[in-house]
Amino acid sequence: MNDSEMRRRELLRQTRRLYEDKKEIPAVHPRYGRICQDLYGAKDGEQETSGGTFYIRLVVSILFFVCFVYMEQSDAKIAQVDSTAIVNQIEKEVDVDTEAIAEVWKSP
């Protein structure tokens, strides 16, 4: 081996050491961060984020249901609203203009 070949091998070894696959998540837009975490896994010492807000939404919905049942059983009014007004708003049909919605989606 001559000097230039040894120098090229040394530079190649240094480059490989510099760019070796360290399993680090590349710099990406925050919107795609979850996808990259799924592909590369979490970094060492970094805890995974929770799966979502399902349990919080479940607790809030149960709380609302309990309040509704309480209003229904005791004929209570909260902020001038009783349980029949809530049922009427839920059952109320909303007139949706589908043509206007389709036109909005077609426009750029």
N, C-alpha and C positions, 0 to 999 in steps of 0.2 A: 504494500500500500504506500502510495506517496502522500505527501503532506496535504494536498488539496482534497484527496479522497477522505483522509482522516478528519479534516476540517468539516467537510460536508456531513459525515456521519455524526460528528459531535453536534453540529447545528441541528441536524434532524432529531437527535436524541433530546436536545434542549427544547425544541419545538414540541415534540410529543409530550414531554413532561409538562410544558406550559399549558397545552391545550388538552390534556387528558380528560376523559369523561369523569367528572366529579359528581354526577347525579344532582347538580344544582338546577333549580328552576330558572329558566332564562327570564330576562326582563321582558314582561309582556304587559299589555293594557290590563288594568284591574278587572275589566269585564270578563276577561278570559282566564283570570287567575285560578278559578276553581277547576277548570279543565286541565290546566297545567299541573295543579296539585294532584289530580287524579292520575295523570300520566306519569309524573316523576315521583310522586309521594311527597310527604311533608319533610322539611329539612330536619336535621338532627336538633333536638331540643325544642322544636316547634310543635305545639299541640294542634291537632286537627280542629277545624271549626265545627260547631254543632250542626246538626242536620237541618235546622230550620226553626220555624216558630210554631210548629204544629201544637205543641203542648200549651203554649201561651194562648193561642187562638181557641183551643179546646176549653181552657179554664174560663176565658172571657165569655164564650158562648154558653157554658153551663151557668155562669153567673147571671147572664141576661135571661136565661130560661127560668131560673129560680126567681128572679125579680118579677118576670111575667106571671108565673104561677101565683106568687104572693099578691100581685095586683088583682088577679082574677078572683082569688079566694076571699080577699078582704075588701073588694070593691074600692080599692085605693086609687087616688088620682095623684100623679106626679107630674108637675109642670102642666097642669090642665089636660093631661092625657091619661085615659084609662085603657084597660085591656081591649075593649071593643074598638077603640080608635086604632090601636096597633093592628088588630086583626083586619080591620077595614083597609088599612094602608097596605098590608101584605097581599090581600085579595084583589086590590085595585088593579085593573088592567091598564097598562100603559099603551097609548096609541103610538106605535113606532112607524115612522115613515121610512120604509126599507129602500125606496127609490132614492131618497136624499142621502142615505148612508152609502148606497152603492156608488152614487155620483161623487161623493167625497173621496171614497177609496180609489176611484179611477183617476181623479185629478192628481197631478204631480205634487 
